[in-house]
């Protein structure tokens, strides 16, 4: 049982790291001498690296909010898991942790879908970057860990 709890905890920490990196990294869209993330659009020109804030369009603000919410819900579910690990009665299930984790996965999915549908594709050389891929990788892992928390029981 200790190995299962340790495995779930490590999975949760991996998901949290994936969410932090995908939210903060500057590579949601890359192409040529330009990279775009949730916060800035950066270009390399004349040997310098110049960044300007992301647009104020509603869709990018929605993606920003959803990614931050997913990060917060994942963090709060980790805190809830650690609290329930020591305070939950024998045989109890980690429902509270599971709900927060599943909500985090829904927020990541919605943010990535909005970015996929609304991101401008003016330049044909522009591709989705590694931060975008990490967000999509975090989604199923987050959902799976939420389901694991539903099934998991506390034993002594």
N, C-alpha and C positions, 0 to 999 in steps of 0.2 A: 504494500500500500504506500509505503514511503517513496518508493521509486516512481509510482504513478503520480503522486503529488509533486515530486520533484520535476518529473517530465512535463506536467501541466504548467508548473511555474516557469520552467525554462521556455516552453512554447509561448507563454504569455509575455515574457520579457523579450523574446525575439519579435513578436508582433508589435510590441511597443516601440522597439528600436526601428522596425520597418516603417511604422507610422511617423515617427519623428524625422527620419531621413527623408521620406517621401514628401513630407510637408515642408521641410526646410531646404531641401536641395534645389539647385537652380537648373534642373534639367527635365522639365515636363515636356518641353518641345525643343528639339535641337535641329540645326540645319545650317550648313555653311559656316558663317561667322556669327551666328546668332543663337542665343539660348533663351528660353522663356520658362519661368516658373510661376508659382501662384502670386509672387510678390513683385518681381522685377522682370523686365525684358532687357537683356544685355547683348551688346554687339561689340565685336572686335574690329576696330578701324584705325588705320594709321599707327599701328603698333600699340594702341591703347585699348583698354577694356572700359566701355562706357555703358552704364546702366540707367534706366529710367523706371519709375514705378509702373506697376501693371495698370491696365486700363481700369476705369471706374465703372465698367459695365456690370450689370446686375449678375450675369452668369458667373463671372470670375469671383465676385464677392460671395456668391452662394457656394462655390467650390471651396474658397478659403474658409468660410464658416463651417462647412460640413467636415472638412479635414481637421480643423481645430476641435470640433465637437467629437469626432471619432477618437482623436488623441486623448481628450479629457475623459471620455467614457471608458476607454481602455485603461487609463491610469486609475480611475475610480474603481473599476472592476478589479484591478490588481489589489488595491487597498482593501476592498470589500472581501476578496478572497483570503487575504492574510488575516483580516479580522475574523471572518467566519471560521477559518482554520483553527483558531484558538477558542472561539466563543460558541460555536455551533454545537448542539447536543449530538450525542452519538446516534448515528443513523440518519442525521439530517442531510438535506441536499443543498447545493450551492445555487439556489434559484436566483437570488439577488445578483450574484456575480454573473450568472449566465445571462440575465436580462440585459445588464449593462454591456456585456461583451457582444451580444447579438445586436444591440442598438449601435455599437461602434462599427460593426461590420456593415450594417445598413447605411450608416453615414458615409463610410468609405466608398461603398458601391455607388451611392447616389452622386457623390462628388466626382468620382471617376467617370460615370456615365455623362454627367453634365459637361465635363471637360472634353470628353470624346465628341460629343455632338456639337458643342458650341465653339471649340477652338478654331481660330481662323487657319485656313490652309491656303494662304496666298502663294506661298513659295512651294513648288513641287519637291524641292529637296528637303523640306522640313519633315522630320519624323518625331514620333513620341520618344521621349528620353527615359533614362533609367528610373527617375523618380516616379514617373507615371506608371511604369511597370511594377515598381515596388508597391505602389498603392493597390494595384490589381492583385498582387501576390498576397498582400496583407488581408484583403477581403475574404477569400475562402479560409485562410488560416484563422482569422478572427471568428468566422462563423462556426468552423469546426470546434474551436476551443469553447465557444459558447455552448454548443451541444454536449461537449464533454463535461462541462460544469453541470448541465442539467442531469446527466446520468450519474455523475460522481456522488458518492455518499461518504460521509465522514465515519471512519471506523477508528477504534482505539487500539 
